[in-house]
Amino acid sequence: MAERRLDEMHQIVEELWRETEFTPSGDPTRVEENWLALRWTYRWEMRYLLELCGFAVEAEYSDFRGSAPAYGREQIWVARPL
């Protein structure tokens, strides 16, 4: 990541990713830059959106090992249709 911008009002983070290809001798041959934009979702927001779409939340985790939800961690949801 070369640069980062946060838009907290819209819950969007944008990052400039820079990739450089090198020759076997270590000389750069190509540089490519791309902006990646992601929107983050709070747990309470995701729960509400699932309920609005007709799902019942059965479980939520912060990783694929089944750890309890935690602030700033991944969100793994188990939901079923109502």
Contacts in CASP RR format, 6 or more apart in sequence:
PFRMAT RR
TARGET T0000
AUTHOR 0000-0000-0000
METHOD contacts of the structure
MODEL  1
MAERRLDEMHQIVEELWRETEFTPSGDPTRVEENWLALRWTYRWEMRYLL
ELCGFAVEAEYSDFRGSAPAYGREQIWVARPL
1 15 0 8 1.000
1 16 0 8 1.000
1 17 0 8 1.000
1 18 0 8 1.000
2 15 0 8 1.000
2 16 0 8 1.000
2 17 0 8 1.000
2 18 0 8 1.000
2 33 0 8 1.000
3 15 0 8 1.000
3 16 0 8 1.000
4 13 0 8 1.000
4 14 0 8 1.000
4 15 0 8 1.000
4 16 0 8 1.000
5 13 0 8 1.000
5 14 0 8 1.000
5 15 0 8 1.000
6 12 0 8 1.000
6 13 0 8 1.000
6 14 0 8 1.000
7 13 0 8 1.000
7 14 0 8 1.000
10 39 0 8 1.000
11 39 0 8 1.000
11 40 0 8 1.000
11 41 0 8 1.000
11 42 0 8 1.000
12 37 0 8 1.000
12 38 0 8 1.000
12 39 0 8 1.000
12 40 0 8 1.000
13 37 0 8 1.000
13 38 0 8 1.000
13 40 0 8 1.000
14 35 0 8 1.000
14 36 0 8 1.000
14 37 0 8 1.000
14 38 0 8 1.000
15 35 0 8 1.000
15 36 0 8 1.000
15 38 0 8 1.000
16 33 0 8 1.000
16 34 0 8 1.000
16 35 0 8 1.000
16 36 0 8 1.000
17 33 0 8 1.000
17 34 0 8 1.000
17 35 0 8 1.000
17 36 0 8 1.000
18 31 0 8 1.000
18 32 0 8 1.000
18 33 0 8 1.000
19 31 0 8 1.000
19 32 0 8 1.000
19 33 0 8 1.000
19 34 0 8 1.000
20 28 0 8 1.000
20 30 0 8 1.000
20 31 0 8 1.000
20 32 0 8 1.000
21 28 0 8 1.000
21 29 0 8 1.000
21 30 0 8 1.000
21 31 0 8 1.000
22 28 0 8 1.000
22 29 0 8 1.000
23 29 0 8 1.000
41 49 0 8 1.000
41 75 0 8 1.000
43 60 0 8 1.000
43 69 0 8 1.000
43 75 0 8 1.000
46 75 0 8 1.000
46 77 0 8 1.000
47 57 0 8 1.000
47 60 0 8 1.000
50 57 0 8 1.000
50 77 0 8 1.000
50 79 0 8 1.000
51 57 0 8 1.000
54 81 0 8 1.000
54 82 0 8 1.000
55 79 0 8 1.000
55 80 0 8 1.000
55 81 0 8 1.000
55 82 0 8 1.000
56 79 0 8 1.000
56 80 0 8 1.000
56 81 0 8 1.000
56 82 0 8 1.000
57 77 0 8 1.000
57 78 0 8 1.000
57 79 0 8 1.000
58 78 0 8 1.000
58 79 0 8 1.000
58 80 0 8 1.000
59 77 0 8 1.000
59 78 0 8 1.000
60 69 0 8 1.000
60 75 0 8 1.000
60 76 0 8 1.000
60 77 0 8 1.000
60 78 0 8 1.000
61 67 0 8 1.000
61 68 0 8 1.000
61 69 0 8 1.000
61 74 0 8 1.000
61 76 0 8 1.000
61 78 0 8 1.000
62 68 0 8 1.000
62 69 0 8 1.000
62 70 0 8 1.000
62 73 0 8 1.000
62 74 0 8 1.000
62 75 0 8 1.000
62 76 0 8 1.000
63 73 0 8 1.000
63 74 0 8 1.000
63 76 0 8 1.000
64 76 0 8 1.000
66 76 0 8 1.000
67 73 0 8 1.000
69 75 0 8 1.000
END
